Amino acid sequence: MPVVFAPQGEILKVIRVLADEKTKKHLENLGITVGAQITVLSAGGGSVIVMVKDSRLALDKSVATKILVAI
């Protein structure tokens, strides 16, 4: 499921990133890679705030829909 629809507070595993190479590389530099664990802290207002490796990141809704996760 896309990060946008993921439940808040759950530890999620990134299973796929459906973005172009430039965006994938940027997300990898931020720690969002296939197999990484992330937690959705809040969603709404056009952005999703996630916790990745003890860092909080705000993702635009269009980018967050391209990150697929599993519980």
PyMOL Python script that loads the backbone (N, CA, C, O; Angstrom):
from pymol import cmd

cmd.read_pdbstr("""\
ATOM      1  N   MET A   1       0.843  -1.170   0.000  1.00  0.00           N
ATOM      2  CA  MET A   1       0.000   0.000   0.000  1.00  0.00           C
ATOM      3  C   MET A   1       0.896   1.242   0.000  1.00  0.00           C
ATOM      4  O   MET A   1       1.998   1.204   0.547  1.00  0.00           O
ATOM      5  N   PRO A   2       0.444   2.323  -0.595  1.00  0.00           N
ATOM      6  CA  PRO A   2       1.225   3.560  -0.570  1.00  0.00           C
ATOM      7  C   PRO A   2       1.313   4.130   0.850  1.00  0.00           C
ATOM      8  O   PRO A   2       0.418   3.917   1.668  1.00  0.00           O
ATOM      9  N   VAL A   3       2.373   4.839   1.124  1.00  0.00           N
ATOM     10  CA  VAL A   3       2.583   5.434   2.450  1.00  0.00           C
ATOM     11  C   VAL A   3       1.409   6.338   2.841  1.00  0.00           C
ATOM     12  O   VAL A   3       1.075   6.443   4.021  1.00  0.00           O
ATOM     13  N   VAL A   4       0.792   6.982   1.869  1.00  0.00           N
ATOM     14  CA  VAL A   4      -0.327   7.890   2.143  1.00  0.00           C
ATOM     15  C   VAL A   4      -1.454   7.174   2.878  1.00  0.00           C
ATOM     16  O   VAL A   4      -2.099   7.768   3.742  1.00  0.00           O
ATOM     17  N   PHE A   5      -1.701   5.911   2.550  1.00  0.00           N
ATOM     18  CA  PHE A   5      -2.801   5.152   3.137  1.00  0.00           C
ATOM     19  C   PHE A   5      -2.368   4.257   4.300  1.00  0.00           C
ATOM     20  O   PHE A   5      -3.189   3.523   4.850  1.00  0.00           O
ATOM     21  N   ALA A   6      -1.109   4.308   4.675  1.00  0.00           N
ATOM     22  CA  ALA A   6      -0.587   3.459   5.747  1.00  0.00           C
ATOM     23  C   ALA A   6      -1.076   3.951   7.105  1.00  0.00           C
ATOM     24  O   ALA A   6      -1.286   5.150   7.292  1.00  0.00           O
ATOM     25  N   PRO A   7      -1.257   3.038   8.050  1.00  0.00           N
ATOM     26  CA  PRO A   7      -1.705   3.437   9.388  1.00  0.00           C
ATOM     27  C   PRO A   7      -0.596   4.185  10.141  1.00  0.00           C
ATOM     28  O   PRO A   7       0.588   3.890   9.979  1.00  0.00           O
ATOM     29  N   GLN A   8      -0.993   5.130  10.943  1.00  0.00           N
ATOM     30  CA  GLN A   8      -0.028   5.909  11.717  1.00  0.00           C
ATOM     31  C   GLN A   8       0.471   5.106  12.909  1.00  0.00           C
ATOM     32  O   GLN A   8      -0.285   4.353  13.522  1.00  0.00           O
ATOM     33  N   GLY A   9       1.739   5.270  13.229  1.00  0.00           N
ATOM     34  CA  GLY A   9       2.319   4.626  14.398  1.00  0.00           C
ATOM     35  C   GLY A   9       2.798   3.205  14.184  1.00  0.00           C
ATOM     36  O   GLY A   9       3.419   2.637  15.083  1.00  0.00           O
ATOM     37  N   GLU A  10       2.537   2.609  13.042  1.00  0.00           N
ATOM     38  CA  GLU A  10       2.974   1.240  12.745  1.00  0.00           C
ATOM     39  C   GLU A  10       4.369   1.264  12.118  1.00  0.00           C
ATOM     40  O   GLU A  10       4.695   2.175  11.356  1.00  0.00           O
ATOM     41  N   ILE A  11       5.182   0.270  12.437  1.00  0.00           N
ATOM     42  CA  ILE A  11       6.471   0.120  11.768  1.00  0.00           C
ATOM     43  C   ILE A  11       6.219  -0.565  10.436  1.00  0.00           C
ATOM     44  O   ILE A  11       5.664  -1.663  10.387  1.00  0.00           O
ATOM     45  N   LEU A  12       6.627   0.086   9.362  1.00  0.00           N
ATOM     46  CA  LEU A  12       6.366  -0.388   8.010  1.00  0.00           C
ATOM     47  C   LEU A  12       7.674  -0.689   7.301  1.00  0.00           C
ATOM     48  O   LEU A  12       8.713  -0.108   7.617  1.00  0.00           O
ATOM     49  N   LYS A  13       7.616  -1.597   6.345  1.00  0.00           N
ATOM     50  CA  LYS A  13       8.788  -1.947   5.551  1.00  0.00           C
ATOM     51  C   LYS A  13       8.567  -1.472   4.120  1.00  0.00           C
ATOM     52  O   LYS A  13       7.532  -1.758   3.517  1.00  0.00           O
ATOM     53  N   VAL A  14       9.534  -0.751   3.584  1.00  0.00           N
ATOM     54  CA  VAL A  14       9.440  -0.283   2.203  1.00  0.00           C
ATOM     55  C   VAL A  14       9.655  -1.477   1.287  1.00  0.00           C
ATOM     56  O   VAL A  14      10.676  -2.159   1.383  1.00  0.00           O
ATOM     57  N   ILE A  15       8.695  -1.738   0.394  1.00  0.00           N
ATOM     58  CA  ILE A  15       8.823  -2.878  -0.510  1.00  0.00           C
ATOM     59  C   ILE A  15       9.116  -2.458  -1.944  1.00  0.00           C
ATOM     60  O   ILE A  15       9.634  -3.246  -2.735  1.00  0.00           O
ATOM     61  N   ARG A  16       8.776  -1.189  -2.282  1.00  0.00           N
ATOM     62  CA  ARG A  16       9.027  -0.737  -3.650  1.00  0.00           C
ATOM     63  C   ARG A  16       8.922   0.780  -3.728  1.00  0.00           C
ATOM     64  O   ARG A  16       8.140   1.398  -3.006  1.00  0.00           O
ATOM     65  N   VAL A  17       9.715   1.369  -4.608  1.00  0.00           N
ATOM     66  CA  VAL A  17       9.630   2.804  -4.871  1.00  0.00           C
ATOM     67  C   VAL A  17       9.365   2.973  -6.362  1.00  0.00           C
ATOM     68  O   VAL A  17      10.189   2.597  -7.196  1.00  0.00           O
ATOM     69  N   LEU A  18       8.206   3.541  -6.687  1.00  0.00           N
ATOM     70  CA  LEU A  18       7.769   3.658  -8.078  1.00  0.00           C
ATOM     71  C   LEU A  18       8.033   5.057  -8.633  1.00  0.00           C
ATOM     72  O   LEU A  18       7.132   5.678  -9.197  1.00  0.00           O
ATOM     73  N   ALA A  19       9.237   5.546  -8.482  1.00  0.00           N
ATOM     74  CA  ALA A  19       9.568   6.896  -8.934  1.00  0.00           C
ATOM     75  C   ALA A  19      10.644   6.842 -10.015  1.00  0.00           C
ATOM     76  O   ALA A  19      11.240   5.795 -10.267  1.00  0.00           O
ATOM     77  N   ASP A  20      10.879   7.989 -10.648  1.00  0.00           N
ATOM     78  CA  ASP A  20      11.948   8.052 -11.641  1.00  0.00           C
ATOM     79  C   ASP A  20      13.303   7.956 -10.935  1.00  0.00           C
ATOM     80  O   ASP A  20      13.382   8.073  -9.712  1.00  0.00           O
ATOM     81  N   GLU A  21      14.350   7.747 -11.702  1.00  0.00           N
ATOM     82  CA  GLU A  21      15.675   7.499 -11.123  1.00  0.00           C
ATOM     83  C   GLU A  21      16.170   8.655 -10.251  1.00  0.00           C
ATOM     84  O   GLU A  21      16.788   8.425  -9.211  1.00  0.00           O
ATOM     85  N   LYS A  22      15.906   9.873 -10.660  1.00  0.00           N
ATOM     86  CA  LYS A  22      16.360  11.035  -9.898  1.00  0.00           C
ATOM     87  C   LYS A  22      15.693  11.072  -8.521  1.00  0.00           C
ATOM     88  O   LYS A  22      16.351  11.313  -7.509  1.00  0.00           O
ATOM     89  N   THR A  23      14.390  10.833  -8.495  1.00  0.00           N
ATOM     90  CA  THR A  23      13.652  10.834  -7.231  1.00  0.00           C
ATOM     91  C   THR A  23      14.058   9.653  -6.363  1.00  0.00           C
ATOM     92  O   THR A  23      14.202   9.798  -5.149  1.00  0.00           O
ATOM     93  N   LYS A  24      14.245   8.479  -6.977  1.00  0.00           N
ATOM     94  CA  LYS A  24      14.695   7.295  -6.228  1.00  0.00           C
ATOM     95  C   LYS A  24      16.028   7.567  -5.544  1.00  0.00           C
ATOM     96  O   LYS A  24      16.213   7.230  -4.375  1.00  0.00           O
ATOM     97  N   LYS A  25      16.948   8.175  -6.272  1.00  0.00           N
ATOM     98  CA  LYS A  25      18.269   8.470  -5.724  1.00  0.00           C
ATOM     99  C   LYS A  25      18.160   9.437  -4.553  1.00  0.00           C
ATOM    100  O   LYS A  25      18.840   9.271  -3.540  1.00  0.00           O
ATOM    101  N   HIS A  26      17.306  10.443  -4.690  1.00  0.00           N
ATOM    102  CA  HIS A  26      17.104  11.411  -3.608  1.00  0.00           C
ATOM    103  C   HIS A  26      16.529  10.725  -2.366  1.00  0.00           C
ATOM    104  O   HIS A  26      16.983  10.975  -1.249  1.00  0.00           O
ATOM    105  N   LEU A  27      15.535   9.865  -2.561  1.00  0.00           N
ATOM    106  CA  LEU A  27      14.939   9.139  -1.442  1.00  0.00           C
ATOM    107  C   LEU A  27      15.950   8.196  -0.791  1.00  0.00           C
ATOM    108  O   LEU A  27      15.962   8.048   0.431  1.00  0.00           O
ATOM    109  N   GLU A  28      16.796   7.561  -1.596  1.00  0.00           N
ATOM    110  CA  GLU A  28      17.842   6.694  -1.043  1.00  0.00           C
ATOM    111  C   GLU A  28      18.799   7.492  -0.164  1.00  0.00           C
ATOM    112  O   GLU A  28      19.224   7.017   0.890  1.00  0.00           O
ATOM    113  N   ASN A  29      19.135   8.702  -0.598  1.00  0.00           N
ATOM    114  CA  ASN A  29      20.021   9.553   0.201  1.00  0.00           C
ATOM    115  C   ASN A  29      19.378   9.947   1.530  1.00  0.00           C
ATOM    116  O   ASN A  29      20.077  10.211   2.508  1.00  0.00           O
ATOM    117  N   LEU A  30      18.045   9.985   1.561  1.00  0.00           N
ATOM    118  CA  LEU A  30      17.316  10.301   2.789  1.00  0.00           C
ATOM    119  C   LEU A  30      17.097   9.072   3.669  1.00  0.00           C
ATOM    120  O   LEU A  30      16.637   9.198   4.804  1.00  0.00           O
ATOM    121  N   GLY A  31      17.422   7.885   3.155  1.00  0.00           N
ATOM    122  CA  GLY A  31      17.275   6.655   3.925  1.00  0.00           C
ATOM    123  C   GLY A  31      16.066   5.827   3.556  1.00  0.00           C
ATOM    124  O   GLY A  31      15.818   4.794   4.177  1.00  0.00           O
ATOM    125  N   ILE A  32      15.303   6.254   2.556  1.00  0.00           N
ATOM    126  CA  ILE A  32      14.126   5.497   2.131  1.00  0.00           C
ATOM    127  C   ILE A  32      14.541   4.584   0.990  1.00  0.00           C
ATOM    128  O   ILE A  32      14.535   4.979  -0.176  1.00  0.00           O
ATOM    129  N   THR A  33      14.903   3.354   1.345  1.00  0.00           N
ATOM    130  CA  THR A  33      15.340   2.357   0.372  1.00  0.00           C
ATOM    131  C   THR A  33      14.476   1.115   0.533  1.00  0.00           C
ATOM    132  O   THR A  33      13.789   0.965   1.543  1.00  0.00           O
ATOM    133  N   VAL A  34      14.505   0.236  -0.441  1.00  0.00           N
ATOM    134  CA  VAL A  34      13.771  -1.024  -0.342  1.00  0.00           C
ATOM    135  C   VAL A  34      14.324  -1.805   0.845  1.00  0.00           C
ATOM    136  O   VAL A  34      15.532  -2.018   0.953  1.00  0.00           O
ATOM    137  N   GLY A  35      13.436  -2.224   1.722  1.00  0.00           N
ATOM    138  CA  GLY A  35      13.831  -2.951   2.922  1.00  0.00           C
ATOM    139  C   GLY A  35      13.959  -2.074   4.152  1.00  0.00           C
ATOM    140  O   GLY A  35      14.066  -2.592   5.263  1.00  0.00           O
ATOM    141  N   ALA A  36      13.951  -0.767   3.986  1.00  0.00           N
ATOM    142  CA  ALA A  36      14.072   0.146   5.122  1.00  0.00           C
ATOM    143  C   ALA A  36      12.787   0.147   5.934  1.00  0.00           C
ATOM    144  O   ALA A  36      11.704  -0.096   5.401  1.00  0.00           O
ATOM    145  N   GLN A  37      12.913   0.423   7.230  1.00  0.00           N
ATOM    146  CA  GLN A  37      11.746   0.518   8.103  1.00  0.00           C
ATOM    147  C   GLN A  37      11.411   1.988   8.329  1.00  0.00           C
ATOM    148  O   GLN A  37      12.282   2.791   8.664  1.00  0.00           O
ATOM    149  N   ILE A  38      10.137   2.329   8.140  1.00  0.00           N
ATOM    150  CA  ILE A  38       9.676   3.693   8.365  1.00  0.00           C
ATOM    151  C   ILE A  38       8.402   3.651   9.198  1.00  0.00           C
ATOM    152  O   ILE A  38       7.723   2.627   9.261  1.00  0.00           O
ATOM    153  N   THR A  39       8.090   4.759   9.828  1.00  0.00           N
ATOM    154  CA  THR A  39       6.871   4.894  10.612  1.00  0.00           C
ATOM    155  C   THR A  39       6.177   6.177  10.199  1.00  0.00           C
ATOM    156  O   THR A  39       6.807   7.233  10.147  1.00  0.00           O
ATOM    157  N   VAL A  40       4.881   6.098   9.904  1.00  0.00           N
ATOM    158  CA  VAL A  40       4.107   7.293   9.571  1.00  0.00           C
ATOM    159  C   VAL A  40       3.729   7.987  10.876  1.00  0.00           C
ATOM    160  O   VAL A  40       3.063   7.401  11.729  1.00  0.00           O
ATOM    161  N   LEU A  41       4.157   9.231  11.022  1.00  0.00           N
ATOM    162  CA  LEU A  41       3.829   9.998  12.221  1.00  0.00           C
ATOM    163  C   LEU A  41       2.528  10.770  12.045  1.00  0.00           C
ATOM    164  O   LEU A  41       1.706  10.830  12.959  1.00  0.00           O
ATOM    165  N   SER A  42       2.345  11.357  10.871  1.00  0.00           N
ATOM    166  CA  SER A  42       1.081  12.043  10.591  1.00  0.00           C
ATOM    167  C   SER A  42       0.896  12.187   9.092  1.00  0.00           C
ATOM    168  O   SER A  42       1.860  12.205   8.327  1.00  0.00           O
ATOM    169  N   ALA A  43      -0.353  12.289   8.691  1.00  0.00           N
ATOM    170  CA  ALA A  43      -0.687  12.470   7.283  1.00  0.00           C
ATOM    171  C   ALA A  43      -1.838  13.451   7.204  1.00  0.00           C
ATOM    172  O   ALA A  43      -2.784  13.381   7.988  1.00  0.00           O
ATOM    173  N   GLY A  44      -1.753  14.349   6.271  1.00  0.00           N
ATOM    174  CA  GLY A  44      -2.818  15.331   6.105  1.00  0.00           C
ATOM    175  C   GLY A  44      -2.239  16.663   5.670  1.00  0.00           C
ATOM    176  O   GLY A  44      -1.049  16.927   5.847  1.00  0.00           O
ATOM    177  N   GLY A  45      -3.079  17.484   5.108  1.00  0.00           N
ATOM    178  CA  GLY A  45      -2.612  18.795   4.683  1.00  0.00           C
ATOM    179  C   GLY A  45      -1.701  18.768   3.473  1.00  0.00           C
ATOM    180  O   GLY A  45      -0.954  19.718   3.238  1.00  0.00           O
ATOM    181  N   GLY A  46      -1.752  17.695   2.704  1.00  0.00           N
ATOM    182  CA  GLY A  46      -0.927  17.619   1.503  1.00  0.00           C
ATOM    183  C   GLY A  46       0.450  17.048   1.706  1.00  0.00           C
ATOM    184  O   GLY A  46       1.229  16.977   0.755  1.00  0.00           O
ATOM    185  N   SER A  47       0.785  16.631   2.933  1.00  0.00           N
ATOM    186  CA  SER A  47       2.088  16.018   3.157  1.00  0.00           C
ATOM    187  C   SER A  47       1.975  14.876   4.158  1.00  0.00           C
ATOM    188  O   SER A  47       0.998  14.767   4.899  1.00  0.00           O
ATOM    189  N   VAL A  48       2.992  14.035   4.160  1.00  0.00           N
ATOM    190  CA  VAL A  48       3.061  12.902   5.080  1.00  0.00           C
ATOM    191  C   VAL A  48       4.373  13.021   5.830  1.00  0.00           C
ATOM    192  O   VAL A  48       5.427  13.172   5.214  1.00  0.00           O
ATOM    193  N   ILE A  49       4.323  12.955   7.150  1.00  0.00           N
ATOM    194  CA  ILE A  49       5.538  13.024   7.956  1.00  0.00           C
ATOM    195  C   ILE A  49       5.875  11.612   8.410  1.00  0.00           C
ATOM    196  O   ILE A  49       5.066  10.936   9.046  1.00  0.00           O
ATOM    197  N   VAL A  50       7.094  11.177   8.069  1.00  0.00           N
ATOM    198  CA  VAL A  50       7.534   9.821   8.404  1.00  0.00           C
ATOM    199  C   VAL A  50       8.812   9.877   9.225  1.00  0.00           C
ATOM    200  O   VAL A  50       9.576  10.840   9.158  1.00  0.00           O
ATOM    201  N   MET A  51       9.025   8.823  10.001  1.00  0.00           N
ATOM    202  CA  MET A  51      10.253   8.671  10.776  1.00  0.00           C
ATOM    203  C   MET A  51      11.106   7.628  10.078  1.00  0.00           C
ATOM    204  O   MET A  51      10.671   6.495   9.874  1.00  0.00           O
ATOM    205  N   VAL A  52      12.335   8.016   9.710  1.00  0.00           N
ATOM    206  CA  VAL A  52      13.280   7.127   9.049  1.00  0.00           C
ATOM    207  C   VAL A  52      14.604   7.235   9.776  1.00  0.00           C
ATOM    208  O   VAL A  52      15.216   8.303   9.800  1.00  0.00           O
ATOM    209  N   LYS A  53      15.055   6.133  10.372  1.00  0.00           N
ATOM    210  CA  LYS A  53      16.346   6.112  11.059  1.00  0.00           C
ATOM    211  C   LYS A  53      16.510   7.292  12.013  1.00  0.00           C
ATOM    212  O   LYS A  53      17.490   8.030  11.914  1.00  0.00           O
ATOM    213  N   ASP A  54      15.579   7.478  12.923  1.00  0.00           N
ATOM    214  CA  ASP A  54      15.616   8.544  13.934  1.00  0.00           C
ATOM    215  C   ASP A  54      15.567   9.951  13.355  1.00  0.00           C
ATOM    216  O   ASP A  54      15.950  10.906  14.031  1.00  0.00           O
ATOM    217  N   SER A  55      15.107  10.096  12.129  1.00  0.00           N
ATOM    218  CA  SER A  55      14.937  11.405  11.500  1.00  0.00           C
ATOM    219  C   SER A  55      13.507  11.541  11.003  1.00  0.00           C
ATOM    220  O   SER A  55      12.915  10.581  10.509  1.00  0.00           O
ATOM    221  N   ARG A  56      12.965  12.728  11.137  1.00  0.00           N
ATOM    222  CA  ARG A  56      11.620  12.996  10.620  1.00  0.00           C
ATOM    223  C   ARG A  56      11.736  13.639   9.249  1.00  0.00           C
ATOM    224  O   ARG A  56      12.512  14.571   9.042  1.00  0.00           O
ATOM    225  N   LEU A  57      10.946  13.119   8.320  1.00  0.00           N
ATOM    226  CA  LEU A  57      10.933  13.651   6.966  1.00  0.00           C
ATOM    227  C   LEU A  57       9.500  14.000   6.580  1.00  0.00           C
ATOM    228  O   LEU A  57       8.562  13.263   6.882  1.00  0.00           O
ATOM    229  N   ALA A  58       9.350  15.136   5.909  1.00  0.00           N
ATOM    230  CA  ALA A  58       8.043  15.512   5.364  1.00  0.00           C
ATOM    231  C   ALA A  58       8.074  15.203   3.878  1.00  0.00           C
ATOM    232  O   ALA A  58       8.911  15.725   3.141  1.00  0.00           O
ATOM    233  N   LEU A  59       7.158  14.353   3.445  1.00  0.00           N
ATOM    234  CA  LEU A  59       7.071  13.966   2.040  1.00  0.00           C
ATOM    235  C   LEU A  59       5.836  14.577   1.409  1.00  0.00           C
ATOM    236  O   LEU A  59       4.758  14.569   2.002  1.00  0.00           O
ATOM    237  N   ASP A  60       5.992  15.100   0.221  1.00  0.00           N
ATOM    238  CA  ASP A  60       4.854  15.596  -0.543  1.00  0.00           C
ATOM    239  C   ASP A  60       3.932  14.420  -0.855  1.00  0.00           C
ATOM    240  O   ASP A  60       4.392  13.292  -1.027  1.00  0.00           O
ATOM    241  N   LYS A  61       2.651  14.684  -0.927  1.00  0.00           N
ATOM    242  CA  LYS A  61       1.679  13.602  -1.160  1.00  0.00           C
ATOM    243  C   LYS A  61       1.952  12.869  -2.473  1.00  0.00           C
ATOM    244  O   LYS A  61       1.770  11.654  -2.549  1.00  0.00           O
ATOM    245  N   SER A  62       2.387  13.594  -3.510  1.00  0.00           N
ATOM    246  CA  SER A  62       2.649  12.950  -4.799  1.00  0.00           C
ATOM    247  C   SER A  62       3.834  11.984  -4.703  1.00  0.00           C
ATOM    248  O   SER A  62       3.839  10.949  -5.368  1.00  0.00           O
ATOM    249  N   VAL A  63       4.826  12.309  -3.894  1.00  0.00           N
ATOM    250  CA  VAL A  63       5.973  11.406  -3.701  1.00  0.00           C
ATOM    251  C   VAL A  63       5.584  10.243  -2.793  1.00  0.00           C
ATOM    252  O   VAL A  63       5.981   9.102  -3.032  1.00  0.00           O
ATOM    253  N   ALA A  64       4.811  10.535  -1.757  1.00  0.00           N
ATOM    254  CA  ALA A  64       4.409   9.500  -0.811  1.00  0.00           C
ATOM    255  C   ALA A  64       3.542   8.416  -1.439  1.00  0.00           C
ATOM    256  O   ALA A  64       3.543   7.277  -0.973  1.00  0.00           O
ATOM    257  N   THR A  65       2.805   8.756  -2.489  1.00  0.00           N
ATOM    258  CA  THR A  65       1.992   7.736  -3.159  1.00  0.00           C
ATOM    259  C   THR A  65       2.852   6.777  -3.976  1.00  0.00           C
ATOM    260  O   THR A  65       2.384   5.705  -4.359  1.00  0.00           O
ATOM    261  N   LYS A  66       4.083   7.141  -4.244  1.00  0.00           N
ATOM    262  CA  LYS A  66       4.979   6.287  -5.043  1.00  0.00           C
ATOM    263  C   LYS A  66       5.826   5.362  -4.189  1.00  0.00           C
ATOM    264  O   LYS A  66       6.570   4.538  -4.721  1.00  0.00           O
ATOM    265  N   ILE A  67       5.726   5.484  -2.871  1.00  0.00           N
ATOM    266  CA  ILE A  67       6.473   4.622  -1.952  1.00  0.00           C
ATOM    267  C   ILE A  67       5.506   3.572  -1.420  1.00  0.00           C
ATOM    268  O   ILE A  67       4.564   3.893  -0.695  1.00  0.00           O
ATOM    269  N   LEU A  68       5.746   2.313  -1.785  1.00  0.00           N
ATOM    270  CA  LEU A  68       4.870   1.218  -1.355  1.00  0.00           C
ATOM    271  C   LEU A  68       5.460   0.532  -0.136  1.00  0.00           C
ATOM    272  O   LEU A  68       6.654   0.239  -0.095  1.00  0.00           O
ATOM    273  N   VAL A  69       4.612   0.277   0.860  1.00  0.00           N
ATOM    274  CA  VAL A  69       5.055  -0.320   2.106  1.00  0.00           C
ATOM    275  C   VAL A  69       4.162  -1.503   2.481  1.00  0.00           C
ATOM    276  O   VAL A  69       3.059  -1.667   1.958  1.00  0.00           O
ATOM    277  N   ALA A  70       4.669  -2.313   3.395  1.00  0.00           N
ATOM    278  CA  ALA A  70       3.917  -3.435   3.964  1.00  0.00           C
ATOM    279  C   ALA A  70       4.098  -3.421   5.473  1.00  0.00           C
ATOM    280  O   ALA A  70       5.113  -2.949   5.987  1.00  0.00           O
ATOM    281  N   ILE A  71       3.100  -3.944   6.175  1.00  0.00           N
ATOM    282  CA  ILE A  71       3.170  -3.992   7.640  1.00  0.00           C
ATOM    283  C   ILE A  71       4.001  -5.181   8.061  1.00  0.00           C
ATOM    284  O   ILE A  71       4.190  -5.410   9.256  1.00  0.00           O
TER     285      ILE A  71
END
""", "prot")
cmd.dss("prot")
cmd.show_as("cartoon", "prot")
cmd.util.cbc("prot")
cmd.orient("prot")
